[in-house]
Amino acid sequence: MEKVKGRLHEKRARTEAHIRSLQDRGKAGIRYTLTLPDLRMLAFGLLCDAGWLLQLVFGIRLIRQSGLHGSNKLVLFSLVCVIVSVGMIVYLSLIHEKEMATGLQRDLSFTLIVCAGIAGALAGLWHLCAHGLSVSAAVFLAGSVLNAAAGLPIRLSFRKGIIYGIR
């Protein structure tokens, strides 16, 4: 467990070093710091990842099975939001700004992933009500709810300002 904690803190330390260098050059701007401790962030992040993966796979299955109409347009919208937000999170990890993001970066990553989960949950409920029970719709709904439920604590933990040393 200590090895995992050490690796997580090393990752956050790289982010802090990058933000410090931006501060030194006067380019840090207004930042929002992820204040969840490393292990909680890992747990919520893994749950959120499982949720959006289920949402993505079974959303595609839903659209392939029943075409692009009615509730499936909302399914497609949620899938586009998932792809954009996951892409942004990966990009922020690559540039070492995920834990200390600007407002726009935070919104395009963590806020959008939660919104994608909520939109997916609404689409899944709508699909189940309109077309009856199907495995794809049920798993899509479960993945969407998991995505939103696990992503929300991450999103809500962002605090305005740069805060160093969170473990």
ABEGO torsion letter per residue (X at the ends): XAAAAAAAAAAAAAAAAAAAAAAAAGAAEBBBBBABBAAAAAAAAAAAAAAAAAAAAAAAAAAAAAEBBEAAAAAAAAAAAAAAAAAAAAAAAAAGAAABBBAAAAAABAAAAAAAAAAAAAAAAAAAAAAEBBAAAAAAAAAAAAAAAAAAAAAAABBBEBBBGBX
